[in-house]
Amino acid sequence: MPSGTERPYVVAHVAVSLDGATTGFQPDVASFYQLARTWEEDLTLAGADTILAQEPALATAERPGPAADGPLLAVVDGRGRVSAWDALREAGHWSGVVALHCRDTPPRPPGRQVRELVTGAERVDLGGALRTLGREDGIGVVRVDSGGELIGALMADGLVDEVSLLVHPFLAGEGATRRWWGEHPAAAPLTMVAAQSLPDGLVWLRYHPCR
């Protein structure tokens, strides 16, 4: 799935409620990840907040080791908050882990065993990071597995090639603390490329941003 640029093809795949929330309801995790296999991603892109929310579970999870045939995991960690790099690498989901930092990321512990990619000054240059990973690691397809802020930042920079929404038959209402597009979305007209009804009232919607 070429993106038409020198960077990889980027898909934002999100489980949402009818009112666009990513919180305040119980997503169908099995269906979500079954559909995620559609793109056969070379790289999973996550934000620091998503990983930090998983750190308590990672601390007690089994560590089968890197998945030789799995995608690479890249974590946008401009403020240097993530610490569970060993657990992520050994979780059995990814072949390796890359920490995406910027010039102003605080100093990291000496001897830390994680590959670093530094792009940008005050914040991670997402486009630069994607182009470098495409060039150096042969990454062709990226699936964004993260909250709305990262997706919103990618869309604002014109770096999303496909939006995939697994819509659940639920209104999160006041229980929603996050939306899939972040707090301050940029205007982004979309063209629908597919719509599919699934069991249990789920609807799978796919869009391409209008360039």
N, C-alpha and C positions, 0 to 999 in steps of 0.2 A: 504494500500500500504506500506508494511514494507520496511524499508531501508536496512535491513540486518545488522543493528548496533543497539546500545542502544539508539541512537538519533532518532528524528522524520524523516519522509520522506520529503525531501525538493524539491520543484518545483520552478524553475525560469520561470515565465510566462511573456512575454514581447511583446509589440507591436512595430514592427520595419519596416523600409523601406527596399527596395531591397538591399541597400548598408549597412544595419546593423545599421542605425541610429535610435535613439529614439526621436530625435528632428528634426525640419525642415520640418515637414509634419503634417497633421491633422489625428490622428488615429481614427479608428472606435471604439469609446469607448463602445458603446452598445454591439457590437460583442465581444470585448475584455472581458468584464465582464460576458457576457453570457457563454463564454468558461471557464472563471475562476471558474465557479460553478462546473466544471467537478470533481474537487478534493475534494470538500466539506471540505475545510481547517479548521483546528482547531485553527490555528494561522496565522495572516498576519504579515510578517516581512518587515519592512521599514527602510530606512536609514534617517538620520537627514536632508539631503539636500532635499529629497522628501517631508518631512513634512514641512520644512521651506518654500518651494515653495507654499504650500497650506495654510499657516497661514493667508494671507490676506483674502482668501475666508472663512476660518473657523471663522474669527472674526465677519462676518455678517451672517453666515449660521444659520439656525434653529437648535435648540438643543432638539431633542425629548427625549434624554436620552439614556443610554446604551441599546443595543439590547440583550435581555436575551438569545436568541438562536444564536447570532452571534459569530464569532471567536474572539479570543483575539488578540489585537494589541501589537506588541513589536517593539520598535523603538531603533535602534542602535545610541546612542548619546554619544559617548566617550568624546566629548569636551563640553558637557553640554550646547548646544546651543538652544535646543527646550524649548519653554515656554508654548505652547498652550495645555497643558495636559488636562485641564478641557474641552476645546472645543472638543478635540479628543474623550474623554470618553463619551461625551454627544451627539456626532454627529449622533448616531442612527445606525452606521455600526458595532460596535464592542461591545462585552460584557464587556470588561475591557481593561486597558492599562498598559503596563510595560515599564519602561525606562531601557534600557541596558547601563550600565556604566562600567568603568574600575577603577582601583585604582587611576589613575592620573586624572580622571575627576574633573574639578574645583568644589569647594564647591557649593552646591545647596541652594536655599533660605530656611530658616527654616520654618517648617510647610507645606512644599509643599505636596499636596495631590496626590501623584502618587506612585505606587509601584515601587521599584527599585530592579534590579538584577545586582550585581557587579561581573564581571568576568574579569580576565586578569589584567596586570599591566599598560603598556603604551597604549594599545588599547584593545577594547572589545574582549575577547576570545569567538568567535562566536560558536565554537564547544562546549565549556563549557556551554554557555548560552542555546544552543539548548538541550543539555542533561539534564540540570537542569529543563527546562520547560517541557520536556517530562516526567521526573520523578515526578515533583511536581504538574504539572497541567494536566497530562494525554494527552499531545499534541502528536498526531499521524502524522498529516500532516501539513506542513508549506508551504504557498505560499509566495514567495518573490515578493513584490510589490514596486519596488524601481529602482533606476538608476543603471548604469553599474558598478560603483565602488564597491557597495555592492555585486553584483552578481560576479564580478571578484574576490573579496576577498573570497567569499564562495567557488568558483570553485578552487581557488588556494589552499584552505585548504581541498579540497576533500569533501565538504559538500553539493554538489548539486547532487540529484539523478535523476532529469529530467529537461531538457531544453525545454520550449514550446515557439515557436516563431509564432506570428500572423503577417505574412509578407504582407505588403501593396504594391500595384502596383505603387510605387513612388520612384524616386531617390532623396534623400535629397541633395546630392551634397554638395556645400559650405554652405548650410543652416544647415548642421548637426554639432552640437556642442558636442554631446555625442553619444557613441556607447553602445550597450547593454552589452558588455563584459568589459567596462571600458577602461582606457587609456593604461594600461600595462598588457594585458591578458597573463595568463600562457598557455602553450601548453596543449590542451585538446581534444584528439580524441573523437569523438562522434559516437554512433550507432543510426541510424534512426529507430524509432519504429512505426511511423505513419506519413502520409502525406495526407492532405485533401484539396480539392479545395472548396472554399466557394463563395457565391454571391459577386458581385462587385469586382471581381478580387483578393480577399483575398485568401491566402494559409496558412493553419495551419500545422506547422511542429513540430514534437515531437522527442526528442532524449534522450538517456541515455548516460552519460559519460562512457567511457571505463576505468575500474579500473585497 
